[in-house]
Structures are given as structure tokens and as C-alpha cells.
Amino acid sequence: MRDQIETVGWGLIAYGLSLVLLVVLTAVVRSDDAPWQAFAWLYGFAWAMVFVGFKILKRVGAWPVTS
């Protein structure tokens, strides 16, 4: 069960970072502010997914961060 939870954590981090990269690259390619305005919710949601992924990994002990 721990391995499945760890896989979910890594998946959230990977998917979240890929969404962040997608939004940033879209904004760089387009010169207007439309991507930031249209994808602001997606950008925030992507960083929230990364944060939740890190929290999951920390809780199951898969992330070597000591507090």
C-alpha cells in the first residue's frame, strides 16, 4: 500500500511540474498576456498538485526531508 501511495505522490509532482512547464512555455511563445490570464487557475492548480505530492511523500517517508 505504501508503494501505491508513493507512486501517487510522485505522479502528482510529475504531472504538476509538467503543467507548470506547459503554461510557462505557452506564455513565452505568445507575446500577449492571454496565456497567463487564461491559465492562471491551471498554474495555481499545478503548483498545488506539486505541493500535495510532496506532502504525500513526506508523510509516507519517501521524501528525505527532516523537519
mmCIF file of the N, C-alpha and C atoms, coordinates in Angstrom:
data_MODEL
# 
_entry.id   MODEL 
# 
loop_
_atom_site.group_PDB 
_atom_site.id 
_atom_site.type_symbol 
_atom_site.label_atom_id 
_atom_site.label_alt_id 
_atom_site.label_comp_id 
_atom_site.label_asym_id 
_atom_site.label_entity_id 
_atom_site.label_seq_id 
_atom_site.pdbx_PDB_ins_code 
_atom_site.Cartn_x 
_atom_site.Cartn_y 
_atom_site.Cartn_z 
_atom_site.occupancy 
_atom_site.B_iso_or_equiv 
_atom_site.pdbx_formal_charge 
_atom_site.auth_seq_id 
_atom_site.auth_comp_id 
_atom_site.auth_asym_id 
_atom_site.auth_atom_id 
_atom_site.pdbx_PDB_model_num 
ATOM 1   N N  . MET A 1 1  ? 0.827  -1.195 0.000   1.00 0.00 ? 1  MET A N  1 
ATOM 2   C CA . MET A 1 1  ? 0.000  0.000  0.000   1.00 0.00 ? 1  MET A CA 1 
ATOM 3   C C  . MET A 1 1  ? 0.877  1.266  0.000   1.00 0.00 ? 1  MET A C  1 
ATOM 4   N N  . ARG A 1 2  ? 1.982  1.204  0.734   1.00 0.00 ? 2  ARG A N  1 
ATOM 5   C CA . ARG A 1 2  ? 2.886  2.350  0.802   1.00 0.00 ? 2  ARG A CA 1 
ATOM 6   C C  . ARG A 1 2  ? 3.442  2.675  -0.585  1.00 0.00 ? 2  ARG A C  1 
ATOM 7   N N  . ASP A 1 3  ? 3.756  1.632  -1.348  1.00 0.00 ? 3  ASP A N  1 
ATOM 8   C CA . ASP A 1 3  ? 4.292  1.847  -2.700  1.00 0.00 ? 3  ASP A CA 1 
ATOM 9   C C  . ASP A 1 3  ? 3.270  2.528  -3.604  1.00 0.00 ? 3  ASP A C  1 
ATOM 10  N N  . GLN A 1 4  ? 2.003  2.171  -3.460  1.00 0.00 ? 4  GLN A N  1 
ATOM 11  C CA . GLN A 1 4  ? 0.962  2.793  -4.269  1.00 0.00 ? 4  GLN A CA 1 
ATOM 12  C C  . GLN A 1 4  ? 0.787  4.265  -3.902  1.00 0.00 ? 4  GLN A C  1 
ATOM 13  N N  . ILE A 1 5  ? 0.836  4.561  -2.610  1.00 0.00 ? 5  ILE A N  1 
ATOM 14  C CA . ILE A 1 5  ? 0.709  5.945  -2.167  1.00 0.00 ? 5  ILE A CA 1 
ATOM 15  C C  . ILE A 1 5  ? 1.916  6.754  -2.633  1.00 0.00 ? 5  ILE A C  1 
ATOM 16  N N  . GLU A 1 6  ? 3.103  6.148  -2.560  1.00 0.00 ? 6  GLU A N  1 
ATOM 17  C CA . GLU A 1 6  ? 4.306  6.823  -3.035  1.00 0.00 ? 6  GLU A CA 1 
ATOM 18  C C  . GLU A 1 6  ? 4.218  7.103  -4.538  1.00 0.00 ? 6  GLU A C  1 
ATOM 19  N N  . THR A 1 7  ? 3.682  6.164  -5.293  1.00 0.00 ? 7  THR A N  1 
ATOM 20  C CA . THR A 1 7  ? 3.511  6.353  -6.733  1.00 0.00 ? 7  THR A CA 1 
ATOM 21  C C  . THR A 1 7  ? 2.559  7.508  -7.019  1.00 0.00 ? 7  THR A C  1 
ATOM 22  N N  . VAL A 1 8  ? 1.503  7.631  -6.234  1.00 0.00 ? 8  VAL A N  1 
ATOM 23  C CA . VAL A 1 8  ? 0.566  8.752  -6.399  1.00 0.00 ? 8  VAL A CA 1 
ATOM 24  C C  . VAL A 1 8  ? 1.280  10.071 -6.122  1.00 0.00 ? 8  VAL A C  1 
ATOM 25  N N  . GLY A 1 9  ? 2.097  10.110 -5.077  1.00 0.00 ? 9  GLY A N  1 
ATOM 26  C CA . GLY A 1 9  ? 2.844  11.326 -4.750  1.00 0.00 ? 9  GLY A CA 1 
ATOM 27  C C  . GLY A 1 9  ? 3.774  11.748 -5.871  1.00 0.00 ? 9  GLY A C  1 
ATOM 28  N N  . TRP A 1 10 ? 4.558  10.804 -6.383  1.00 0.00 ? 10 TRP A N  1 
ATOM 29  C CA . TRP A 1 10 ? 5.466  11.119 -7.495  1.00 0.00 ? 10 TRP A CA 1 
ATOM 30  C C  . TRP A 1 10 ? 4.692  11.504 -8.745  1.00 0.00 ? 10 TRP A C  1 
ATOM 31  N N  . GLY A 1 11 ? 3.558  10.851 -8.979  1.00 0.00 ? 11 GLY A N  1 
ATOM 32  C CA . GLY A 1 11 ? 2.735  11.186 -10.134 1.00 0.00 ? 11 GLY A CA 1 
ATOM 33  C C  . GLY A 1 11 ? 2.192  12.605 -10.059 1.00 0.00 ? 11 GLY A C  1 
ATOM 34  N N  . LEU A 1 12 ? 1.740  13.017 -8.876  1.00 0.00 ? 12 LEU A N  1 
ATOM 35  C CA . LEU A 1 12 ? 1.242  14.382 -8.704  1.00 0.00 ? 12 LEU A CA 1 
ATOM 36  C C  . LEU A 1 12 ? 2.344  15.401 -8.949  1.00 0.00 ? 12 LEU A C  1 
ATOM 37  N N  . ILE A 1 13 ? 3.540  15.107 -8.446  1.00 0.00 ? 13 ILE A N  1 
ATOM 38  C CA . ILE A 1 13 ? 4.660  16.028 -8.651  1.00 0.00 ? 13 ILE A CA 1 
ATOM 39  C C  . ILE A 1 13 ? 5.009  16.124 -10.132 1.00 0.00 ? 13 ILE A C  1 
ATOM 40  N N  . ALA A 1 14 ? 5.121  14.987 -10.792 1.00 0.00 ? 14 ALA A N  1 
ATOM 41  C CA . ALA A 1 14 ? 5.490  14.990 -12.211 1.00 0.00 ? 14 ALA A CA 1 
ATOM 42  C C  . ALA A 1 14 ? 4.429  15.673 -13.061 1.00 0.00 ? 14 ALA A C  1 
ATOM 43  N N  . TYR A 1 15 ? 3.164  15.354 -12.812 1.00 0.00 ? 15 TYR A N  1 
ATOM 44  C CA . TYR A 1 15 ? 2.093  15.948 -13.603 1.00 0.00 ? 15 TYR A CA 1 
ATOM 45  C C  . TYR A 1 15 ? 1.986  17.450 -13.318 1.00 0.00 ? 15 TYR A C  1 
ATOM 46  N N  . GLY A 1 16 ? 2.118  17.828 -12.062 1.00 0.00 ? 16 GLY A N  1 
ATOM 47  C CA . GLY A 1 16 ? 2.056  19.246 -11.705 1.00 0.00 ? 16 GLY A CA 1 
ATOM 48  C C  . GLY A 1 16 ? 3.171  20.046 -12.340 1.00 0.00 ? 16 GLY A C  1 
ATOM 49  N N  . LEU A 1 17 ? 4.398  19.517 -12.296 1.00 0.00 ? 17 LEU A N  1 
ATOM 50  C CA . LEU A 1 17 ? 5.522  20.232 -12.900 1.00 0.00 ? 17 LEU A CA 1 
ATOM 51  C C  . LEU A 1 17 ? 5.390  20.308 -14.416 1.00 0.00 ? 17 LEU A C  1 
ATOM 52  N N  . SER A 1 18 ? 4.827  19.280 -15.030 1.00 0.00 ? 18 SER A N  1 
ATOM 53  C CA . SER A 1 18 ? 4.632  19.338 -16.476 1.00 0.00 ? 18 SER A CA 1 
ATOM 54  C C  . SER A 1 18 ? 3.585  20.389 -16.842 1.00 0.00 ? 18 SER A C  1 
ATOM 55  N N  . LEU A 1 19 ? 2.557  20.537 -16.019 1.00 0.00 ? 19 LEU A N  1 
ATOM 56  C CA . LEU A 1 19 ? 1.564  21.591 -16.282 1.00 0.00 ? 19 LEU A CA 1 
ATOM 57  C C  . LEU A 1 19 ? 2.166  22.975 -16.091 1.00 0.00 ? 19 LEU A C  1 
ATOM 58  N N  . VAL A 1 20 ? 3.004  23.140 -15.068 1.00 0.00 ? 20 VAL A N  1 
ATOM 59  C CA . VAL A 1 20 ? 3.680  24.423 -14.865 1.00 0.00 ? 20 VAL A CA 1 
ATOM 60  C C  . VAL A 1 20 ? 4.537  24.748 -16.080 1.00 0.00 ? 20 VAL A C  1 
ATOM 61  N N  . LEU A 1 21 ? 5.295  23.766 -16.551 1.00 0.00 ? 21 LEU A N  1 
ATOM 62  C CA . LEU A 1 21 ? 6.144  23.976 -17.719 1.00 0.00 ? 21 LEU A CA 1 
ATOM 63  C C  . LEU A 1 21 ? 5.314  24.314 -18.961 1.00 0.00 ? 21 LEU A C  1 
ATOM 64  N N  . LEU A 1 22 ? 4.192  23.640 -19.136 1.00 0.00 ? 22 LEU A N  1 
ATOM 65  C CA . LEU A 1 22 ? 3.316  23.915 -20.272 1.00 0.00 ? 22 LEU A CA 1 
ATOM 66  C C  . LEU A 1 22 ? 2.820  25.357 -20.249 1.00 0.00 ? 22 LEU A C  1 
ATOM 67  N N  . VAL A 1 23 ? 2.375  25.831 -19.100 1.00 0.00 ? 23 VAL A N  1 
ATOM 68  C CA . VAL A 1 23 ? 1.854  27.197 -19.004 1.00 0.00 ? 23 VAL A CA 1 
ATOM 69  C C  . VAL A 1 23 ? 2.973  28.211 -19.237 1.00 0.00 ? 23 VAL A C  1 
ATOM 70  N N  . VAL A 1 24 ? 4.142  27.965 -18.654 1.00 0.00 ? 24 VAL A N  1 
ATOM 71  C CA . VAL A 1 24 ? 5.254  28.900 -18.818 1.00 0.00 ? 24 VAL A CA 1 
ATOM 72  C C  . VAL A 1 24 ? 5.713  28.945 -20.277 1.00 0.00 ? 24 VAL A C  1 
ATOM 73  N N  . LEU A 1 25 ? 5.851  27.785 -20.914 1.00 0.00 ? 25 LEU A N  1 
ATOM 74  C CA . LEU A 1 25 ? 6.273  27.777 -22.314 1.00 0.00 ? 25 LEU A CA 1 
ATOM 75  C C  . LEU A 1 25 ? 5.227  28.407 -23.231 1.00 0.00 ? 25 LEU A C  1 
ATOM 76  N N  . THR A 1 26 ? 3.956  28.216 -22.923 1.00 0.00 ? 26 THR A N  1 
ATOM 77  C CA . THR A 1 26 ? 2.899  28.849 -23.713 1.00 0.00 ? 26 THR A CA 1 
ATOM 78  C C  . THR A 1 26 ? 2.983  30.367 -23.590 1.00 0.00 ? 26 THR A C  1 
ATOM 79  N N  . ALA A 1 27 ? 3.266  30.852 -22.389 1.00 0.00 ? 27 ALA A N  1 
ATOM 80  C CA . ALA A 1 27 ? 3.374  32.300 -22.190 1.00 0.00 ? 27 ALA A CA 1 
ATOM 81  C C  . ALA A 1 27 ? 4.608  32.870 -22.869 1.00 0.00 ? 27 ALA A C  1 
ATOM 82  N N  . VAL A 1 28 ? 5.692  32.095 -22.924 1.00 0.00 ? 28 VAL A N  1 
ATOM 83  C CA . VAL A 1 28 ? 6.912  32.572 -23.581 1.00 0.00 ? 28 VAL A CA 1 
ATOM 84  C C  . VAL A 1 28 ? 6.715  32.637 -25.091 1.00 0.00 ? 28 VAL A C  1 
ATOM 85  N N  . VAL A 1 29 ? 6.044  31.645 -25.651 1.00 0.00 ? 29 VAL A N  1 
ATOM 86  C CA . VAL A 1 29 ? 5.838  31.607 -27.100 1.00 0.00 ? 29 VAL A CA 1 
ATOM 87  C C  . VAL A 1 29 ? 4.899  32.722 -27.552 1.00 0.00 ? 29 VAL A C  1 
ATOM 88  N N  . ARG A 1 30 ? 3.851  32.952 -26.778 1.00 0.00 ? 30 ARG A N  1 
ATOM 89  C CA . ARG A 1 30 ? 2.904  34.011 -27.139 1.00 0.00 ? 30 ARG A CA 1 
ATOM 90  C C  . ARG A 1 30 ? 3.344  35.312 -26.490 1.00 0.00 ? 30 ARG A C  1 
ATOM 91  N N  . SER A 1 31 ? 3.261  36.387 -27.220 1.00 0.00 ? 31 SER A N  1 
ATOM 92  C CA . SER A 1 31 ? 3.767  37.658 -26.710 1.00 0.00 ? 31 SER A CA 1 
ATOM 93  C C  . SER A 1 31 ? 2.748  38.411 -25.858 1.00 0.00 ? 31 SER A C  1 
ATOM 94  N N  . ASP A 1 32 ? 1.470  38.107 -26.024 1.00 0.00 ? 32 ASP A N  1 
ATOM 95  C CA . ASP A 1 32 ? 0.459  38.819 -25.241 1.00 0.00 ? 32 ASP A CA 1 
ATOM 96  C C  . ASP A 1 32 ? 0.277  38.156 -23.868 1.00 0.00 ? 32 ASP A C  1 
ATOM 97  N N  . ASP A 1 33 ? -0.569 38.742 -23.059 1.00 0.00 ? 33 ASP A N  1 
ATOM 98  C CA . ASP A 1 33 ? -0.802 38.228 -21.710 1.00 0.00 ? 33 ASP A CA 1 
ATOM 99  C C  . ASP A 1 33 ? -1.920 37.204 -21.643 1.00 0.00 ? 33 ASP A C  1 
ATOM 100 N N  . ALA A 1 34 ? -2.445 36.811 -22.783 1.00 0.00 ? 34 ALA A N  1 
ATOM 101 C CA . ALA A 1 34 ? -3.585 35.890 -22.802 1.00 0.00 ? 34 ALA A CA 1 
ATOM 102 C C  . ALA A 1 34 ? -3.314 34.561 -22.087 1.00 0.00 ? 34 ALA A C  1 
ATOM 103 N N  . PRO A 1 35 ? -2.163 33.928 -22.279 1.00 0.00 ? 35 PRO A N  1 
ATOM 104 C CA . PRO A 1 35 ? -1.956 32.647 -21.578 1.00 0.00 ? 35 PRO A CA 1 
ATOM 105 C C  . PRO A 1 35 ? -1.987 32.784 -20.058 1.00 0.00 ? 35 PRO A C  1 
ATOM 106 N N  . TRP A 1 36 ? -1.398 33.845 -19.532 1.00 0.00 ? 36 TRP A N  1 
ATOM 107 C CA . TRP A 1 36 ? -1.403 33.998 -18.083 1.00 0.00 ? 36 TRP A CA 1 
ATOM 108 C C  . TRP A 1 36 ? -2.817 34.221 -17.556 1.00 0.00 ? 36 TRP A C  1 
ATOM 109 N N  . GLN A 1 37 ? -3.595 35.003 -18.292 1.00 0.00 ? 37 GLN A N  1 
ATOM 110 C CA . GLN A 1 37 ? -4.959 35.258 -17.850 1.00 0.00 ? 37 GLN A CA 1 
ATOM 111 C C  . GLN A 1 37 ? -5.828 34.012 -18.007 1.00 0.00 ? 37 GLN A C  1 
ATOM 112 N N  . ALA A 1 38 ? -5.654 33.308 -19.090 1.00 0.00 ? 38 ALA A N  1 
ATOM 113 C CA . ALA A 1 38 ? -6.489 32.135 -19.346 1.00 0.00 ? 38 ALA A CA 1 
ATOM 114 C C  . ALA A 1 38 ? -6.094 30.942 -18.492 1.00 0.00 ? 38 ALA A C  1 
ATOM 115 N N  . PHE A 1 39 ? -4.812 30.824 -18.198 1.00 0.00 ? 39 PHE A N  1 
ATOM 116 C CA . PHE A 1 39 ? -4.331 29.638 -17.493 1.00 0.00 ? 39 PHE A CA 1 
ATOM 117 C C  . PHE A 1 39 ? -3.888 29.914 -16.057 1.00 0.00 ? 39 PHE A C  1 
ATOM 118 N N  . ALA A 1 40 ? -4.288 31.035 -15.505 1.00 0.00 ? 40 ALA A N  1 
ATOM 119 C CA . ALA A 1 40 ? -3.884 31.351 -14.138 1.00 0.00 ? 40 ALA A CA 1 
ATOM 120 C C  . ALA A 1 40 ? -4.389 30.297 -13.159 1.00 0.00 ? 40 ALA A C  1 
ATOM 121 N N  . TRP A 1 41 ? -5.601 29.832 -13.347 1.00 0.00 ? 41 TRP A N  1 
ATOM 122 C CA . TRP A 1 41 ? -6.143 28.802 -12.453 1.00 0.00 ? 41 TRP A CA 1 
ATOM 123 C C  . TRP A 1 41 ? -5.383 27.496 -12.630 1.00 0.00 ? 41 TRP A C  1 
ATOM 124 N N  . LEU A 1 42 ? -5.002 27.176 -13.861 1.00 0.00 ? 42 LEU A N  1 
ATOM 125 C CA . LEU A 1 42 ? -4.249 25.952 -14.118 1.00 0.00 ? 42 LEU A CA 1 
ATOM 126 C C  . LEU A 1 42 ? -2.856 26.034 -13.496 1.00 0.00 ? 42 LEU A C  1 
ATOM 127 N N  . TYR A 1 43 ? -2.241 27.192 -13.584 1.00 0.00 ? 43 TYR A N  1 
ATOM 128 C CA . TYR A 1 43 ? -0.919 27.405 -12.991 1.00 0.00 ? 43 TYR A CA 1 
ATOM 129 C C  . TYR A 1 43 ? -0.968 27.207 -11.474 1.00 0.00 ? 43 TYR A C  1 
ATOM 130 N N  . GLY A 1 44 ? -1.962 27.795 -10.834 1.00 0.00 ? 44 GLY A N  1 
ATOM 131 C CA . GLY A 1 44 ? -2.119 27.627 -9.390  1.00 0.00 ? 44 GLY A CA 1 
ATOM 132 C C  . GLY A 1 44 ? -2.453 26.191 -9.014  1.00 0.00 ? 44 GLY A C  1 
ATOM 133 N N  . PHE A 1 45 ? -3.308 25.566 -9.789  1.00 0.00 ? 45 PHE A N  1 
ATOM 134 C CA . PHE A 1 45 ? -3.677 24.173 -9.534  1.00 0.00 ? 45 PHE A CA 1 
ATOM 135 C C  . PHE A 1 45 ? -2.470 23.253 -9.696  1.00 0.00 ? 45 PHE A C  1 
ATOM 136 N N  . ALA A 1 46 ? -1.620 23.533 -10.683 1.00 0.00 ? 46 ALA A N  1 
ATOM 137 C CA . ALA A 1 46 ? -0.432 22.708 -10.908 1.00 0.00 ? 46 ALA A CA 1 
ATOM 138 C C  . ALA A 1 46 ? 0.525  22.797 -9.722  1.00 0.00 ? 46 ALA A C  1 
ATOM 139 N N  . TRP A 1 47 ? 0.755  24.000 -9.214  1.00 0.00 ? 47 TRP A N  1 
ATOM 140 C CA . TRP A 1 47 ? 1.633  24.126 -8.050  1.00 0.00 ? 47 TRP A CA 1 
ATOM 141 C C  . TRP A 1 47 ? 1.000  23.490 -6.815  1.00 0.00 ? 47 TRP A C  1 
ATOM 142 N N  . ALA A 1 48 ? -0.314 23.533 -6.700  1.00 0.00 ? 48 ALA A N  1 
ATOM 143 C CA . ALA A 1 48 ? -0.986 22.860 -5.591  1.00 0.00 ? 48 ALA A CA 1 
ATOM 144 C C  . ALA A 1 48 ? -0.794 21.347 -5.683  1.00 0.00 ? 48 ALA A C  1 
ATOM 145 N N  . MET A 1 49 ? -0.830 20.802 -6.898  1.00 0.00 ? 49 MET A N  1 
ATOM 146 C CA . MET A 1 49 ? -0.593 19.362 -7.074  1.00 0.00 ? 49 MET A CA 1 
ATOM 147 C C  . MET A 1 49 ? 0.824  18.989 -6.659  1.00 0.00 ? 49 MET A C  1 
ATOM 148 N N  . VAL A 1 50 ? 1.791  19.824 -7.015  1.00 0.00 ? 50 VAL A N  1 
ATOM 149 C CA . VAL A 1 50 ? 3.179  19.568 -6.618  1.00 0.00 ? 50 VAL A CA 1 
ATOM 150 C C  . VAL A 1 50 ? 3.292  19.594 -5.095  1.00 0.00 ? 50 VAL A C  1 
ATOM 151 N N  . PHE A 1 51 ? 2.663  20.574 -4.456  1.00 0.00 ? 51 PHE A N  1 
ATOM 152 C CA . PHE A 1 51 ? 2.707  20.690 -3.004  1.00 0.00 ? 51 PHE A CA 1 
ATOM 153 C C  . PHE A 1 51 ? 2.091  19.463 -2.333  1.00 0.00 ? 51 PHE A C  1 
ATOM 154 N N  . VAL A 1 52 ? 0.928  19.029 -2.825  1.00 0.00 ? 52 VAL A N  1 
ATOM 155 C CA . VAL A 1 52 ? 0.266  17.846 -2.249  1.00 0.00 ? 52 VAL A CA 1 
ATOM 156 C C  . VAL A 1 52 ? 1.119  16.598 -2.474  1.00 0.00 ? 52 VAL A C  1 
ATOM 157 N N  . GLY A 1 53 ? 1.750  16.497 -3.634  1.00 0.00 ? 53 GLY A N  1 
ATOM 158 C CA . GLY A 1 53 ? 2.635  15.361 -3.894  1.00 0.00 ? 53 GLY A CA 1 
ATOM 159 C C  . GLY A 1 53 ? 3.783  15.295 -2.904  1.00 0.00 ? 53 GLY A C  1 
ATOM 160 N N  . PHE A 1 54 ? 4.399  16.442 -2.636  1.00 0.00 ? 54 PHE A N  1 
ATOM 161 C CA . PHE A 1 54 ? 5.483  16.480 -1.655  1.00 0.00 ? 54 PHE A CA 1 
ATOM 162 C C  . PHE A 1 54 ? 4.987  16.125 -0.256  1.00 0.00 ? 54 PHE A C  1 
ATOM 163 N N  . LYS A 1 55 ? 3.792  16.597 0.092   1.00 0.00 ? 55 LYS A N  1 
ATOM 164 C CA . LYS A 1 55 ? 3.228  16.268 1.407   1.00 0.00 ? 55 LYS A CA 1 
ATOM 165 C C  . LYS A 1 55 ? 2.975  14.768 1.537   1.00 0.00 ? 55 LYS A C  1 
ATOM 166 N N  . ILE A 1 56 ? 2.479  14.152 0.473   1.00 0.00 ? 56 ILE A N  1 
ATOM 167 C CA . ILE A 1 56 ? 2.233  12.706 0.490   1.00 0.00 ? 56 ILE A CA 1 
ATOM 168 C C  . ILE A 1 56 ? 3.547  11.960 0.676   1.00 0.00 ? 56 ILE A C  1 
ATOM 169 N N  . LEU A 1 57 ? 4.568  12.341 -0.093  1.00 0.00 ? 57 LEU A N  1 
ATOM 170 C CA . LEU A 1 57 ? 5.860  11.664 0.015   1.00 0.00 ? 57 LEU A CA 1 
ATOM 171 C C  . LEU A 1 57 ? 6.477  11.848 1.394   1.00 0.00 ? 57 LEU A C  1 
ATOM 172 N N  . LYS A 1 58 ? 6.335  13.033 1.956   1.00 0.00 ? 58 LYS A N  1 
ATOM 173 C CA . LYS A 1 58 ? 6.876  13.279 3.288   1.00 0.00 ? 58 LYS A CA 1 
ATOM 174 C C  . LYS A 1 58 ? 6.138  12.445 4.336   1.00 0.00 ? 58 LYS A C  1 
ATOM 175 N N  . ARG A 1 59 ? 4.828  12.315 4.184   1.00 0.00 ? 59 ARG A N  1 
ATOM 176 C CA . ARG A 1 59 ? 4.036  11.561 5.155   1.00 0.00 ? 59 ARG A CA 1 
ATOM 177 C C  . ARG A 1 59 ? 4.373  10.075 5.146   1.00 0.00 ? 59 ARG A C  1 
ATOM 178 N N  . VAL A 1 60 ? 4.587  9.509  3.952   1.00 0.00 ? 60 VAL A N  1 
ATOM 179 C CA . VAL A 1 60 ? 4.903  8.077  3.881   1.00 0.00 ? 60 VAL A CA 1 
ATOM 180 C C  . VAL A 1 60 ? 6.386  7.807  4.073   1.00 0.00 ? 60 VAL A C  1 
ATOM 181 N N  . GLY A 1 61 ? 7.176  8.851  4.237   1.00 0.00 ? 61 GLY A N  1 
ATOM 182 C CA . GLY A 1 61 ? 8.597  8.680  4.492   1.00 0.00 ? 61 GLY A CA 1 
ATOM 183 C C  . GLY A 1 61 ? 9.433  8.453  3.260   1.00 0.00 ? 61 GLY A C  1 
ATOM 184 N N  . ALA A 1 62 ? 8.904  8.774  2.094   1.00 0.00 ? 62 ALA A N  1 
ATOM 185 C CA . ALA A 1 62 ? 9.641  8.560  0.852   1.00 0.00 ? 62 ALA A CA 1 
ATOM 186 C C  . ALA A 1 62 ? 10.470 9.779  0.466   1.00 0.00 ? 62 ALA A C  1 
ATOM 187 N N  . TRP A 1 63 ? 10.228 10.904 1.097   1.00 0.00 ? 63 TRP A N  1 
ATOM 188 C CA . TRP A 1 63 ? 10.988 12.112 0.793   1.00 0.00 ? 63 TRP A CA 1 
ATOM 189 C C  . TRP A 1 63 ? 11.957 12.345 1.945   1.00 0.00 ? 63 TRP A C  1 
ATOM 190 N N  . PRO A 1 64 ? 13.241 12.404 1.657   1.00 0.00 ? 64 PRO A N  1 
ATOM 191 C CA . PRO A 1 64 ? 14.232 12.501 2.739   1.00 0.00 ? 64 PRO A CA 1 
ATOM 192 C C  . PRO A 1 64 ? 14.378 13.895 3.329   1.00 0.00 ? 64 PRO A C  1 
ATOM 193 N N  . VAL A 1 65 ? 13.265 14.493 3.698   1.00 0.00 ? 65 VAL A N  1 
ATOM 194 C CA . VAL A 1 65 ? 13.296 15.815 4.299   1.00 0.00 ? 65 VAL A CA 1 
ATOM 195 C C  . VAL A 1 65 ? 13.027 15.669 5.788   1.00 0.00 ? 65 VAL A C  1 
ATOM 196 N N  . THR A 1 66 ? 13.910 16.196 6.581   1.00 0.00 ? 66 THR A N  1 
ATOM 197 C CA . THR A 1 66 ? 13.701 16.141 8.032   1.00 0.00 ? 66 THR A CA 1 
ATOM 198 C C  . THR A 1 66 ? 13.194 17.483 8.501   1.00 0.00 ? 66 THR A C  1 
ATOM 199 N N  . SER A 1 67 ? 12.298 17.452 9.456   1.00 0.00 ? 67 SER A N  1 
ATOM 200 C CA . SER A 1 67 ? 11.756 18.708 9.958   1.00 0.00 ? 67 SER A CA 1 
ATOM 201 C C  . SER A 1 67 ? 12.098 18.897 11.416  1.00 0.00 ? 67 SER A C  1 
# 
